[in-house]
Amino acid sequence: MTRTTPLALAAALLISLSTLGALSAAPVPPATPVPPAAVEPVPPPPPSIPLAAQAPPPGGHFDPVVATEAWLATLSPAARARSDAYFEGGYWLLLWDFLYGLGVAWVLLGTGLSVKMRNLAERVSRSGFVQGLVYAVQYILATALLGFPLTLYEGYFREHQYGMSNLTLSGWFGEEVKGLGLAVIFGGLAIAAFYSFLRAAPRTWWIWGTVLGVFLLIVGALLAPILIEPVFNTTTELRNPVVRDPILSMARANGIPASHVYVQDASKQTKRVSAHVTGLGQTLRIELNDNLLRRTSLPGIEEVMGHEMGHYVLNHVYESIIDVGVLIFLGFAFLRWAYTRALASWGPRFGLTGLGDLAALPLFVALFAVYFFVLTPVFNTVVRSDEGEADIFGINASRQPDGMAEAALQLGEYRKLHPGPIEEFVFFDHPSGYNRILMAMRWKAEHLEEFRK
């Protein structure tokens, strides 16, 4: 199952870094010119603002809590129930993914398949790195095959059940094959490199593993826009000045001399709205997906893009590298203790010969999965804190509190809008829709003169 493999964990962290990416200090065009879209979606008009969320006449009272509830009430009870069911189902999937991943590790170790894969790798070459690469390819393919039933349910049937996916079954399968190909290439190299460190430095391997992990995060953020994204999506340059110019103006006003905005054709895969600042250095660009252009009004788009710019101005990309680096370091420190003891206890039973044995990778993965599963609230809190800061920056930059409410409700199609405080702490890597709208309405309460007609 993908969530419990080191590759998937690294991919999740890479995605976090790339979506928290920074804009360069000067306008940097992409390495390859991006053409404009043939037909650009036109944003819809802003939604009607609920009466309780409108600015009252001078002397009138504006209650942010009542305004927030009024915005939430614009969604039907059926839509709220559907969103809650989808998101709460994700809580169980975290558990099933974790347990399923442990089961896959047990199958590979208990049946001796992992040992057979190691033996094959050793017959192919005497080079330790090549052996690691051959074993890694077998491992990635085996875990993908064993995890396919849950992946199929979670990625295709469940997404269609809740109306999130636009992919046909063949289209979804094609996307999975592409992802598997990338996993074989990049995951294979990463695993082979890690085992080279493990064998060369048996006492300090966990430190070198941390260095390798952080290095891969940075490289992944650099390469994602030019090597990963084009495999799945087509990116075009936004030309509509009605949408583009306010975004660029807001960027320049906040010290970001950007000159391009790009659109990704995510609608071929999903109905979700999204935007991000992706890449680092010369690979960096401001992107929004075509769902956001098609479904969200200009005030909502401006607020979303202000949020993304906040990640740059607040240096979240560098903070994230440090934060994730600390989590990786602590994870490898845990593994240094747990991996040695687990090998001593179970190694002979599974035919594992020592610390650097490639056949022990499923055991290593299982222990890493335990660490990340237990630390789910910690990782979510780290990300959620940065997202909350970017929310505040975004609303100050865009001055669009009702745009934030609109965007939060659209995100609320697949995120529970009003969880309990403990629920939000444990499971949410972004502030909940309720808290985002409440923050926006509190901001509006302090700037009512701007919104009185």
C-alpha positions as a Markdown table, in Angstrom:
| # | Residue | x | y | z |
|---|---|---|---|---|
| 1 | Met | 0.0 | 0.0 | 0.0 |
| 2 | Thr | 1.5 | 3.3 | -1.1 |
| 3 | Arg | 1.1 | 5.3 | 2.1 |
| 4 | Thr | 3.2 | 3.0 | 4.1 |
| 5 | Thr | 6.2 | 2.8 | 1.8 |
| 6 | Pro | 9.2 | 5.2 | 2.1 |
| 7 | Leu | 8.6 | 6.2 | -1.5 |
| 8 | Ala | 5.1 | 7.3 | -0.7 |
| 9 | Leu | 6.1 | 9.1 | 2.4 |
| 10 | Ala | 8.9 | 10.9 | 0.5 |
| 11 | Ala | 6.4 | 11.7 | -2.3 |
| 12 | Ala | 4.0 | 13.2 | 0.3 |
| 13 | Leu | 6.7 | 15.4 | 1.7 |
| 14 | Leu | 7.9 | 16.4 | -1.7 |
| 15 | Ile | 4.4 | 17.5 | -2.6 |
| 16 | Ser | 4.2 | 19.5 | 0.6 |
| 17 | Leu | 7.4 | 21.2 | -0.2 |
| 18 | Ser | 6.5 | 22.0 | -3.8 |
| 19 | Thr | 3.1 | 23.3 | -2.9 |
| 20 | Leu | 4.7 | 25.4 | -0.2 |
| 21 | Gly | 7.3 | 26.5 | -2.8 |
| 22 | Ala | 8.7 | 30.0 | -3.1 |
| 23 | Leu | 8.7 | 32.5 | -5.9 |
| 24 | Ser | 12.1 | 33.7 | -7.1 |
| 25 | Ala | 13.3 | 37.2 | -6.3 |
| 26 | Ala | 13.2 | 38.1 | -10.0 |
| 27 | Pro | 10.8 | 37.0 | -12.8 |
| 28 | Val | 12.1 | 33.7 | -14.1 |
| 29 | Pro | 10.6 | 32.3 | -17.3 |
| 30 | Pro | 10.3 | 28.5 | -17.5 |
| 31 | Ala | 13.1 | 26.6 | -19.3 |
| 32 | Thr | 10.7 | 25.7 | -22.1 |
| 33 | Pro | 8.3 | 28.3 | -23.3 |
| 34 | Val | 4.7 | 27.5 | -22.3 |
| 35 | Pro | 2.0 | 28.3 | -24.9 |
| 36 | Pro | -1.3 | 30.0 | -24.0 |
| 37 | Ala | -4.3 | 27.8 | -23.7 |
| 38 | Ala | -6.5 | 27.6 | -26.8 |
| 39 | Val | -9.6 | 28.4 | -24.8 |
| 40 | Glu | -9.3 | 29.7 | -21.3 |
| 41 | Pro | -12.1 | 29.2 | -18.7 |
| 42 | Val | -13.9 | 32.4 | -17.6 |
| 43 | Pro | -14.4 | 32.8 | -13.9 |
| 44 | Pro | -18.0 | 33.0 | -12.8 |
| 45 | Pro | -19.5 | 36.0 | -11.0 |
| 46 | Pro | -19.1 | 36.1 | -7.2 |
| 47 | Pro | -21.7 | 34.2 | -5.2 |
| 48 | Ser | -24.4 | 36.1 | -3.4 |
| 49 | Ile | -23.1 | 37.2 | 0.1 |
| 50 | Pro | -25.5 | 36.0 | 2.8 |
| 51 | Leu | -27.3 | 38.9 | 4.5 |
| 52 | Ala | -25.6 | 38.2 | 7.9 |
| 53 | Ala | -22.2 | 38.4 | 6.2 |
| 54 | Gln | -22.8 | 41.7 | 4.5 |
| 55 | Ala | -21.4 | 44.9 | 5.9 |
| 56 | Pro | -24.1 | 46.7 | 7.9 |
| 57 | Pro | -24.8 | 50.4 | 7.6 |
| 58 | Pro | -22.8 | 52.7 | 9.8 |
| 59 | Gly | -23.7 | 52.0 | 13.5 |
| 60 | Gly | -24.9 | 48.5 | 12.6 |
| 61 | His | -23.5 | 45.4 | 14.3 |
| 62 | Phe | -21.5 | 42.7 | 12.4 |
| 63 | Asp | -21.0 | 39.4 | 14.2 |
| 64 | Pro | -18.2 | 37.3 | 12.7 |
| 65 | Val | -19.6 | 34.1 | 14.2 |
| 66 | Val | -23.1 | 34.7 | 12.8 |
| 67 | Ala | -21.6 | 35.6 | 9.4 |
| 68 | Thr | -19.6 | 32.4 | 9.4 |
| 69 | Glu | -22.7 | 30.3 | 10.1 |
| 70 | Ala | -24.5 | 32.2 | 7.4 |
| 71 | Trp | -21.9 | 31.2 | 4.9 |
| 72 | Leu | -22.0 | 27.6 | 6.0 |
| 73 | Ala | -25.7 | 27.6 | 5.7 |
| 74 | Thr | -25.4 | 28.3 | 1.9 |
| 75 | Leu | -24.5 | 24.6 | 1.6 |
| 76 | Ser | -27.3 | 22.2 | 1.6 |
| 77 | Pro | -27.5 | 19.6 | 4.5 |
| 78 | Ala | -27.0 | 16.9 | 1.9 |
| 79 | Ala | -23.8 | 18.5 | 0.6 |
| 80 | Arg | -22.5 | 18.9 | 4.2 |
| 81 | Ala | -23.3 | 15.3 | 5.0 |
| 82 | Arg | -21.5 | 14.1 | 1.9 |
| 83 | Ser | -18.4 | 16.1 | 2.6 |
| 84 | Asp | -18.4 | 14.9 | 6.2 |
| 85 | Ala | -18.7 | 11.3 | 5.2 |
| 86 | Tyr | -16.0 | 11.6 | 2.6 |
| 87 | Phe | -13.5 | 13.2 | 5.0 |
| 88 | Glu | -14.3 | 11.1 | 8.0 |
| 89 | Gly | -13.9 | 8.0 | 5.8 |
| 90 | Gly | -10.4 | 9.2 | 5.3 |
| 91 | Tyr | -9.7 | 8.8 | 9.0 |
| 92 | Trp | -10.4 | 5.0 | 8.7 |
| 93 | Leu | -8.4 | 4.9 | 5.5 |
| 94 | Leu | -5.3 | 6.1 | 7.4 |
| 95 | Leu | -5.7 | 3.1 | 9.7 |
| 96 | Trp | -6.5 | 0.6 | 6.9 |
| 97 | Asp | -3.6 | 1.9 | 4.8 |
| 98 | Phe | -1.3 | 1.5 | 7.8 |
| 99 | Leu | -2.5 | -2.0 | 8.6 |
| 100 | Tyr | -2.6 | -3.1 | 5.0 |
| 101 | Gly | 1.0 | -1.9 | 4.6 |
| 102 | Leu | 2.1 | -3.9 | 7.6 |
| 103 | Gly | 0.3 | -6.9 | 6.0 |
| 104 | Val | 2.2 | -6.4 | 2.8 |
| 105 | Ala | 5.5 | -6.3 | 4.7 |
| 106 | Trp | 4.6 | -9.5 | 6.5 |
| 107 | Val | 3.7 | -11.3 | 3.2 |
| 108 | Leu | 7.1 | -10.3 | 1.7 |
| 109 | Leu | 9.0 | -11.4 | 4.8 |
| 110 | Gly | 6.9 | -14.4 | 5.9 |
| 111 | Thr | 6.7 | -16.1 | 2.5 |
| 112 | Gly | 10.4 | -15.6 | 1.8 |
| 113 | Leu | 9.7 | -13.6 | -1.2 |
| 114 | Ser | 11.9 | -10.7 | -0.1 |
| 115 | Val | 14.8 | -13.2 | 0.4 |
| 116 | Lys | 14.2 | -14.6 | -3.1 |
| 117 | Met | 14.2 | -11.0 | -4.5 |
| 118 | Arg | 17.5 | -10.3 | -2.7 |
| 119 | Asn | 19.1 | -13.5 | -4.1 |
| 120 | Leu | 18.1 | -12.6 | -7.6 |
| 121 | Ala | 19.6 | -9.1 | -7.2 |
| 122 | Glu | 22.9 | -10.7 | -6.0 |
| 123 | Arg | 23.0 | -13.1 | -9.0 |
| 124 | Val | 22.5 | -10.2 | -11.4 |
| 125 | Ser | 25.6 | -8.2 | -10.2 |
| 126 | Arg | 28.4 | -8.0 | -7.7 |
| 127 | Ser | 28.0 | -4.2 | -7.4 |
| 128 | Gly | 26.2 | -3.3 | -4.2 |
| 129 | Phe | 24.5 | -0.3 | -5.8 |
| 130 | Val | 23.2 | -2.4 | -8.8 |
| 131 | Gln | 22.0 | -5.1 | -6.4 |
| 132 | Gly | 20.1 | -2.4 | -4.5 |
| 133 | Leu | 18.6 | -1.1 | -7.7 |
| 134 | Val | 17.5 | -4.5 | -8.9 |
| 135 | Tyr | 16.0 | -5.4 | -5.5 |
| 136 | Ala | 14.3 | -2.0 | -5.3 |
| 137 | Val | 12.6 | -2.4 | -8.7 |
| 138 | Gln | 11.3 | -5.8 | -7.6 |
| 139 | Tyr | 10.1 | -4.4 | -4.2 |
| 140 | Ile | 8.3 | -1.5 | -5.8 |
| 141 | Leu | 6.5 | -3.7 | -8.3 |
| 142 | Ala | 5.6 | -6.3 | -5.7 |
| 143 | Thr | 4.2 | -3.8 | -3.2 |
| 144 | Ala | 2.3 | -2.1 | -6.0 |
| 145 | Leu | 0.7 | -5.4 | -7.0 |
| 146 | Leu | -0.1 | -6.5 | -3.5 |
| 147 | Gly | -1.5 | -3.1 | -2.6 |
| 148 | Phe | -3.5 | -2.8 | -5.9 |
| 149 | Pro | -6.9 | -3.8 | -4.4 |
| 150 | Leu | -6.9 | -1.1 | -1.8 |
| 151 | Thr | -5.4 | 1.4 | -4.2 |
| 152 | Leu | -8.1 | 0.7 | -6.8 |
| 153 | Tyr | -10.9 | 1.2 | -4.2 |
| 154 | Glu | -9.3 | 4.3 | -2.7 |
| 155 | Gly | -8.1 | 6.0 | -5.8 |
| 156 | Tyr | -10.9 | 5.1 | -8.3 |
| 157 | Phe | -14.1 | 3.7 | -6.8 |
| 158 | Arg | -14.3 | 5.8 | -3.8 |
| 159 | Glu | -13.4 | 9.0 | -5.7 |
| 160 | His | -16.2 | 8.3 | -8.2 |
| 161 | Gln | -18.6 | 7.4 | -5.4 |
| 162 | Tyr | -18.2 | 10.9 | -4.0 |
| 163 | Gly | -18.0 | 12.6 | -7.4 |
| 164 | Met | -14.4 | 13.8 | -7.1 |
| 165 | Ser | -12.8 | 12.1 | -10.1 |
| 166 | Asn | -13.2 | 12.8 | -13.8 |
| 167 | Leu | -11.1 | 9.8 | -14.9 |
| 168 | Thr | -12.4 | 6.7 | -16.6 |
| 169 | Leu | -11.2 | 3.4 | -15.3 |
| 170 | Ser | -8.7 | 3.1 | -18.2 |
| 171 | Gly | -7.6 | 6.7 | -17.7 |
| 172 | Trp | -7.1 | 6.1 | -14.0 |
| 173 | Phe | -5.1 | 3.0 | -14.7 |
| 174 | Gly | -2.9 | 4.9 | -17.1 |
| 175 | Glu | -2.2 | 7.5 | -14.5 |
| 176 | Glu | -1.2 | 4.7 | -12.0 |
| 177 | Val | 1.1 | 3.1 | -14.6 |
| 178 | Lys | 2.8 | 6.5 | -15.1 |
| 179 | Gly | 3.2 | 6.9 | -11.3 |
| 180 | Leu | 4.6 | 3.4 | -11.0 |
| 181 | Gly | 7.1 | 4.1 | -13.7 |
| 182 | Leu | 8.3 | 7.2 | -11.9 |
| 183 | Ala | 8.4 | 5.3 | -8.7 |
| 184 | Val | 10.6 | 2.6 | -10.2 |
| 185 | Ile | 13.1 | 5.1 | -11.6 |
| 186 | Phe | 13.3 | 7.6 | -8.7 |
| 187 | Gly | 12.4 | 5.2 | -5.9 |
| 188 | Gly | 14.8 | 2.6 | -7.1 |
| 189 | Leu | 17.7 | 5.1 | -7.2 |
| 190 | Ala | 16.8 | 6.4 | -3.7 |
| 191 | Ile | 16.6 | 2.9 | -2.1 |
| 192 | Ala | 19.9 | 1.8 | -3.8 |
| 193 | Ala | 21.6 | 5.0 | -2.6 |
| 194 | Phe | 20.3 | 4.5 | 1.0 |
| 195 | Tyr | 21.6 | 0.9 | 1.2 |
| 196 | Ser | 25.0 | 2.1 | -0.1 |
| 197 | Phe | 25.1 | 4.4 | 2.9 |
| 198 | Leu | 23.9 | 1.7 | 5.2 |
| 199 | Arg | 26.6 | -0.7 | 4.2 |
| 200 | Ala | 29.4 | 1.9 | 4.0 |
| 201 | Ala | 28.6 | 3.5 | 7.4 |
| 202 | Pro | 26.9 | 0.8 | 9.7 |
| 203 | Arg | 27.3 | 3.0 | 12.7 |
| 204 | Thr | 26.2 | 6.4 | 11.3 |
| 205 | Trp | 23.8 | 5.2 | 8.5 |
| 206 | Trp | 20.9 | 6.9 | 10.2 |
| 207 | Ile | 22.6 | 10.3 | 10.0 |
| 208 | Trp | 23.5 | 9.8 | 6.4 |
| 209 | Gly | 19.9 | 8.6 | 5.8 |
| 210 | Thr | 18.7 | 11.9 | 7.1 |
| 211 | Val | 21.0 | 13.8 | 4.8 |
| 212 | Leu | 19.9 | 11.7 | 1.8 |
| 213 | Gly | 16.2 | 12.3 | 2.7 |
| 214 | Val | 16.5 | 16.0 | 2.9 |
| 215 | Phe | 18.6 | 16.1 | -0.3 |
| 216 | Leu | 15.9 | 14.1 | -2.1 |
| 217 | Leu | 13.2 | 16.5 | -0.8 |
| 218 | Ile | 15.1 | 19.5 | -2.3 |
| 219 | Val | 15.9 | 17.7 | -5.6 |
| 220 | Gly | 12.2 | 16.6 | -5.9 |
| 221 | Ala | 11.0 | 20.2 | -5.4 |
| 222 | Leu | 13.4 | 21.3 | -8.1 |
| 223 | Leu | 12.5 | 18.6 | -10.6 |
| 224 | Ala | 8.8 | 18.2 | -10.0 |
| 225 | Pro | 7.7 | 21.1 | -12.4 |
| 226 | Ile | 10.0 | 19.9 | -15.3 |
| 227 | Leu | 10.0 | 16.1 | -14.9 |
| 228 | Ile | 7.0 | 15.1 | -12.9 |
| 229 | Glu | 4.1 | 17.4 | -13.6 |
| 230 | Pro | 4.4 | 17.2 | -17.4 |
| 231 | Val | 3.9 | 13.4 | -17.2 |
| 232 | Phe | 0.4 | 13.9 | -15.8 |
| 233 | Asn | -0.7 | 17.4 | -16.9 |
| 234 | Thr | -0.3 | 20.1 | -19.6 |
| 235 | Thr | 0.5 | 23.6 | -18.4 |
| 236 | Thr | -0.3 | 26.7 | -20.4 |
| 237 | Glu | 0.3 | 30.4 | -19.8 |
| 238 | Leu | -2.7 | 32.4 | -18.5 |
| 239 | Arg | -3.4 | 35.2 | -21.0 |
| 240 | Asn | -6.8 | 36.6 | -19.7 |
| 241 | Pro | -5.8 | 40.0 | -18.3 |
| 242 | Val | -8.9 | 40.2 | -16.2 |
| 243 | Val | -7.6 | 37.2 | -14.1 |
| 244 | Arg | -3.9 | 37.6 | -14.7 |
| 245 | Asp | -3.3 | 41.2 | -14.0 |
| 246 | Pro | -4.7 | 41.4 | -10.4 |
| 247 | Ile | -2.6 | 38.3 | -9.6 |
| 248 | Leu | 0.6 | 39.9 | -10.9 |
| 249 | Ser | -0.2 | 43.2 | -9.3 |
| 250 | Met | -0.7 | 41.6 | -5.9 |
| 251 | Ala | 2.6 | 39.7 | -6.4 |
| 252 | Arg | 4.5 | 42.9 | -7.2 |
| 253 | Ala | 2.9 | 44.7 | -4.3 |
| 254 | Asn | 4.3 | 42.1 | -2.0 |
| 255 | Gly | 7.8 | 42.2 | -3.4 |
| 256 | Ile | 7.4 | 39.4 | -5.9 |
| 257 | Pro | 8.3 | 40.7 | -9.3 |
| 258 | Ala | 6.5 | 37.9 | -11.2 |
| 259 | Ser | 5.6 | 38.2 | -14.8 |
| 260 | His | 3.8 | 35.0 | -15.6 |
| 261 | Val | 0.9 | 32.9 | -14.3 |
| 262 | Tyr | 0.2 | 29.4 | -15.5 |
| 263 | Val | -2.8 | 27.1 | -15.8 |
| 264 | Gln | -2.8 | 23.3 | -15.3 |
| 265 | Asp | -5.4 | 21.1 | -16.9 |
| 266 | Ala | -6.3 | 19.3 | -13.7 |
| 267 | Ser | -10.0 | 19.0 | -14.8 |
| 268 | Lys | -9.1 | 15.9 | -16.8 |
| 269 | Gln | -8.5 | 14.1 | -13.5 |
| 270 | Thr | -10.5 | 15.8 | -10.8 |
| 271 | Lys | -13.2 | 18.3 | -9.9 |
| 272 | Arg | -11.1 | 19.8 | -7.1 |
| 273 | Val | -10.0 | 23.4 | -7.2 |
| 274 | Ser | -6.3 | 24.1 | -6.5 |
| 275 | Ala | -3.4 | 26.4 | -6.9 |
| 276 | His | 0.2 | 26.4 | -5.9 |
| 277 | Val | 3.6 | 27.9 | -6.3 |
| 278 | Thr | 5.7 | 25.0 | -7.5 |
| 279 | Gly | 9.4 | 24.4 | -7.9 |
| 280 | Leu | 12.5 | 26.2 | -6.7 |
| 281 | Gly | 14.9 | 28.5 | -8.3 |
| 282 | Gln | 14.9 | 28.3 | -12.1 |
| 283 | Thr | 12.0 | 25.8 | -12.1 |
| 284 | Leu | 9.6 | 28.0 | -10.1 |
| 285 | Arg | 6.2 | 29.1 | -11.3 |
| 286 | Ile | 2.8 | 30.4 | -10.1 |
| 287 | Glu | 0.1 | 27.9 | -11.1 |
| 288 | Leu | -3.6 | 27.5 | -10.7 |
| 289 | Asn | -5.7 | 24.7 | -12.0 |
| 290 | Asp | -8.4 | 25.1 | -14.6 |
| 291 | Asn | -11.1 | 24.0 | -12.1 |
| 292 | Leu | -10.3 | 27.1 | -10.0 |
| 293 | Leu | -10.6 | 29.3 | -13.1 |
| 294 | Arg | -13.9 | 27.7 | -14.1 |
| 295 | Arg | -15.6 | 27.5 | -10.8 |
| 296 | Thr | -14.3 | 30.3 | -8.6 |
| 297 | Ser | -15.0 | 34.0 | -8.9 |
| 298 | Leu | -12.2 | 36.6 | -9.4 |
| 299 | Pro | -12.3 | 37.6 | -5.7 |
| 300 | Gly | -11.9 | 33.9 | -4.7 |
| 301 | Ile | -9.1 | 33.4 | -7.1 |
| 302 | Glu | -7.3 | 36.5 | -5.8 |
| 303 | Glu | -7.6 | 35.3 | -2.3 |
| 304 | Val | -6.3 | 31.8 | -3.1 |
| 305 | Met | -3.3 | 33.2 | -5.0 |
| 306 | Gly | -2.6 | 35.7 | -2.1 |
| 307 | His | -2.5 | 32.6 | 0.1 |
| 308 | Glu | 0.1 | 30.9 | -2.1 |
| 309 | Met | 2.2 | 34.1 | -2.3 |
| 310 | Gly | 2.2 | 34.1 | 1.5 |
| 311 | His | 4.2 | 30.9 | 1.5 |
| 312 | Tyr | 7.0 | 32.7 | -0.3 |
| 313 | Val | 6.9 | 35.9 | 1.6 |
| 314 | Leu | 6.8 | 34.0 | 5.0 |
| 315 | Asn | 9.7 | 31.7 | 3.9 |
| 316 | His | 7.7 | 28.6 | 4.4 |
| 317 | Val | 9.6 | 26.6 | 1.9 |
| 318 | Tyr | 12.8 | 27.0 | 4.0 |
| 319 | Glu | 10.9 | 26.4 | 7.3 |
| 320 | Ser | 9.4 | 23.3 | 5.8 |
| 321 | Ile | 12.8 | 21.9 | 4.8 |
| 322 | Ile | 14.0 | 22.4 | 8.4 |
| 323 | Asp | 10.8 | 21.0 | 9.9 |
| 324 | Val | 10.7 | 17.9 | 7.7 |
| 325 | Gly | 14.4 | 17.4 | 8.1 |
| 326 | Val | 13.9 | 17.3 | 11.9 |
| 327 | Leu | 11.1 | 14.8 | 11.5 |
| 328 | Ile | 13.2 | 12.6 | 9.2 |
| 329 | Phe | 16.1 | 12.8 | 11.6 |
| 330 | Leu | 14.0 | 11.7 | 14.5 |
| 331 | Gly | 12.5 | 9.0 | 12.4 |
| 332 | Phe | 16.0 | 7.6 | 11.5 |
| 333 | Ala | 17.0 | 7.9 | 15.2 |
| 334 | Phe | 14.0 | 5.8 | 16.1 |
| 335 | Leu | 14.9 | 3.3 | 13.3 |
| 336 | Arg | 18.4 | 3.1 | 14.6 |
| 337 | Trp | 17.1 | 1.7 | 17.8 |
| 338 | Ala | 14.1 | -0.3 | 16.5 |
| 339 | Tyr | 15.6 | -1.7 | 13.3 |
| 340 | Thr | 18.6 | -3.3 | 15.2 |
| 341 | Arg | 16.3 | -4.9 | 17.8 |
| 342 | Ala | 13.8 | -6.1 | 15.3 |
| 343 | Leu | 16.5 | -7.7 | 13.2 |
| 344 | Ala | 17.9 | -9.4 | 16.3 |
| 345 | Ser | 14.4 | -10.8 | 17.2 |
| 346 | Trp | 13.0 | -11.6 | 13.8 |
| 347 | Gly | 15.9 | -11.7 | 11.4 |
| 348 | Pro | 16.7 | -15.4 | 11.7 |
| 349 | Arg | 13.0 | -16.3 | 11.3 |
| 350 | Phe | 12.8 | -14.4 | 8.0 |
| 351 | Gly | 16.3 | -15.4 | 6.7 |
| 352 | Leu | 17.7 | -11.9 | 7.1 |
| 353 | Thr | 21.5 | -11.7 | 7.5 |
| 354 | Gly | 22.1 | -8.3 | 9.0 |
| 355 | Leu | 21.8 | -4.6 | 9.0 |
| 356 | Gly | 22.6 | -4.1 | 5.3 |
| 357 | Asp | 20.5 | -7.0 | 4.0 |
| 358 | Leu | 18.3 | -5.8 | 1.2 |
| 359 | Ala | 15.7 | -8.5 | 2.1 |
| 360 | Ala | 15.1 | -6.6 | 5.3 |
| 361 | Leu | 13.6 | -3.6 | 3.5 |
| 362 | Pro | 10.0 | -4.6 | 4.2 |
| 363 | Leu | 10.9 | -4.6 | 7.9 |
| 364 | Phe | 12.5 | -1.2 | 7.7 |
| 365 | Val | 9.4 | 0.1 | 5.9 |
| 366 | Ala | 7.1 | -1.3 | 8.5 |
| 367 | Leu | 9.0 | 0.4 | 11.3 |
| 368 | Phe | 9.1 | 3.7 | 9.4 |
| 369 | Ala | 5.3 | 3.3 | 8.8 |
| 370 | Val | 4.8 | 3.0 | 12.6 |
| 371 | Tyr | 6.8 | 6.1 | 13.2 |
| 372 | Phe | 4.9 | 8.2 | 10.7 |
| 373 | Phe | 1.5 | 6.8 | 11.7 |
| 374 | Val | 2.1 | 7.8 | 15.4 |
| 375 | Leu | 3.4 | 11.2 | 14.3 |
| 376 | Thr | 0.4 | 12.0 | 12.1 |
| 377 | Pro | -0.9 | 14.8 | 14.4 |
| 378 | Val | 2.6 | 16.3 | 14.7 |
| 379 | Phe | 3.1 | 16.4 | 10.9 |
| 380 | Asn | -0.4 | 17.8 | 10.4 |
| 381 | Thr | 0.1 | 20.5 | 13.0 |
| 382 | Val | 3.4 | 21.6 | 11.4 |
| 383 | Val | 1.7 | 22.0 | 8.0 |
| 384 | Arg | -1.5 | 23.4 | 9.4 |
| 385 | Ser | 0.4 | 26.2 | 11.2 |
| 386 | Asp | 2.1 | 27.3 | 8.0 |
| 387 | Glu | -1.2 | 27.2 | 6.1 |
| 388 | Gly | -2.9 | 29.3 | 8.8 |
| 389 | Glu | -0.2 | 31.9 | 8.5 |
| 390 | Ala | -0.6 | 31.9 | 4.7 |
| 391 | Asp | -4.3 | 32.4 | 5.1 |
| 392 | Ile | -3.8 | 35.5 | 7.1 |
| 393 | Phe | -1.2 | 36.8 | 4.7 |
| 394 | Gly | -3.5 | 36.0 | 1.8 |
| 395 | Ile | -6.5 | 37.9 | 3.1 |
| 396 | Asn | -4.3 | 40.9 | 3.9 |
| 397 | Ala | -2.8 | 40.9 | 0.4 |
| 398 | Ser | -6.1 | 40.3 | -1.5 |
| 399 | Arg | -8.5 | 42.0 | 0.9 |
| 400 | Gln | -11.1 | 39.5 | -0.2 |
| 401 | Pro | -12.8 | 38.0 | 2.9 |
| 402 | Asp | -15.8 | 36.8 | 1.0 |
| 403 | Gly | -13.5 | 35.3 | -1.6 |
| 404 | Met | -11.9 | 33.3 | 1.2 |
| 405 | Ala | -15.3 | 32.1 | 2.3 |
| 406 | Glu | -16.2 | 31.1 | -1.3 |
| 407 | Ala | -12.9 | 29.2 | -1.7 |
| 408 | Ala | -13.3 | 27.5 | 1.8 |
| 409 | Leu | -16.7 | 26.3 | 0.8 |
| 410 | Gln | -15.4 | 24.8 | -2.4 |
| 411 | Leu | -12.6 | 23.0 | -0.5 |
| 412 | Gly | -15.3 | 21.9 | 1.9 |
| 413 | Glu | -16.7 | 19.7 | -0.8 |
| 414 | Tyr | -14.1 | 17.1 | 0.3 |
| 415 | Arg | -12.9 | 18.5 | 3.6 |
| 416 | Lys | -15.1 | 18.4 | 6.7 |
| 417 | Leu | -16.1 | 22.0 | 7.3 |
| 418 | His | -16.7 | 22.1 | 11.1 |
| 419 | Pro | -14.8 | 19.4 | 13.0 |
| 420 | Gly | -14.2 | 19.3 | 16.7 |
| 421 | Pro | -11.0 | 20.8 | 18.1 |
| 422 | Ile | -9.3 | 17.4 | 18.8 |
| 423 | Glu | -10.5 | 16.1 | 15.4 |
| 424 | Glu | -8.9 | 19.1 | 13.7 |
| 425 | Phe | -5.7 | 18.8 | 15.6 |
| 426 | Val | -5.3 | 15.1 | 14.7 |
| 427 | Phe | -6.5 | 14.8 | 11.2 |
| 428 | Phe | -6.3 | 18.3 | 9.5 |
| 429 | Asp | -3.2 | 19.5 | 7.7 |
| 430 | His | -5.1 | 22.7 | 6.8 |
| 431 | Pro | -7.3 | 24.9 | 9.0 |
| 432 | Ser | -10.9 | 23.7 | 8.8 |
| 433 | Gly | -13.3 | 25.6 | 6.5 |
| 434 | Tyr | -15.2 | 26.9 | 9.6 |
| 435 | Asn | -12.0 | 28.4 | 11.1 |
| 436 | Arg | -10.9 | 29.8 | 7.7 |
| 437 | Ile | -14.2 | 31.6 | 7.2 |
| 438 | Leu | -14.3 | 32.8 | 10.8 |
| 439 | Met | -10.9 | 34.3 | 10.4 |
| 440 | Ala | -12.0 | 36.0 | 7.2 |
| 441 | Met | -15.2 | 37.4 | 8.8 |
| 442 | Arg | -13.2 | 38.7 | 11.8 |
| 443 | Trp | -10.9 | 40.5 | 9.3 |
| 444 | Lys | -14.0 | 41.9 | 7.6 |
| 445 | Ala | -15.3 | 43.1 | 10.9 |
| 446 | Glu | -12.2 | 45.3 | 11.3 |
| 447 | His | -12.5 | 46.7 | 7.7 |
| 448 | Leu | -16.2 | 47.2 | 7.3 |
| 449 | Glu | -15.9 | 50.6 | 5.6 |
| 450 | Glu | -14.3 | 48.9 | 2.6 |
| 451 | Phe | -17.4 | 46.8 | 2.0 |
| 452 | Arg | -20.2 | 49.3 | 2.6 |
| 453 | Lys | -22.0 | 50.1 | -0.6 |
